Amino acid sequence: MEIIFSRPSEDRTIPLSIIAERTKLTVEDVEYLLMKSLSVHLIEGIIDQVEGTVHVSWVQPRVLGIPQIKYMRDRLDNWMGKVHTALLSVEAETPDLVAS
């Protein structure tokens, strides 16, 4: 779950080899671990054995530590910056439609 949490939300396709490396398991054991995690609803996603990846679409909420909360705050700040940039772009392209 930590591997998934540390990746950006738009990049949640993870090679099984990375999970095997971080967990010190074989790729076969990683597949079993993922199937078990999917069956008890710790995560939701799709395992692609041909590509050797897993795409995680949801992770069970959990208690966060101080470093994880700081990381989450940084991600939210980054997201707010992207939203503000999109807003400015929309306002510049359609000044008559956006009321001030």
N, C-alpha and C positions, 0 to 999 in steps of 0.2 A: 504494500500500500504506500510505503514511503517513496518508492521509485515512481509510482504513478503521480503522487502528490507533488513531487519535485519537478514534474514536466509541465509546460504550458498547456492550457486547456485545448488549444488548437493542435497540439502534437501529442496525442495520447495513443499513438500506434507504437508499440514497444517491441523490439526484436527479442525473441526468447533467449538469445545468447546473452543479452545484457542482463536479463533477469537471472539467468543461470550464473553469470559471473558475480553479480551482487549477492546472491543467496548461497553461493558455493554449492549449487545443485547441478545435476546433469539436465540436459534439455528435456529428456523424458520425464524426470522428476518435476521440472518446472511445469510441464503440461498437466501433470497430475495435480500439482499445487493450484494451478489456475482453475482446473475443473472443480476442485473442491471449493475454492473461493467463490466460483460462480454458483455452485449448488447451494451454498449457505447464504447467498446474497450479500457477501462482503463487497463484491464488485459486480458490474454488469458489463458485458462486452462480447466480443467475438474472437475466437482463436482461429488463426489461419495457419494450418500446419504446412501448407504448400509454401507460403512465403516465410514461415517461421516467425510470425508476429502475433501479437494480441492487440486488439483495439479496445480500449476501456472507455466506456461511455458514462460510467457512474461509479462512485466509490462511497461505501457506507460512511456516514459522518462519524467523527470520533473526537475525542478530547485532544486539543492542541497544546503544545508546549510554547513557551515564550519565543524561542527562535522561529517556530512555525507560524506563530501569530505575526511576527515581524515580517516574515516572508510573504504571508498573505496580504498584509498591509501594503507592501511594496508592489505586489501584483495588482491590487485594487487601484493604487495610485497610477500605475502604468495603464490600466484599463480606462480610468477616468481621463487620462491624457488623450488616449485614442478616441474616446467619445467626444471630448471637447474639439479635437481636430476635425472629426466628422461633422460636428455641428457647425463649425466655422466654414467648412467646405460647402455644406448645404445652404447656409445663409448667403455665402458669396455667389452661389449659382442661382439661387431663387430669392432675390431680395424682396420681390413683391408678395411672395407667398408667406414669408415669415414676418410676423408682427413683432415689433420691438417692445 
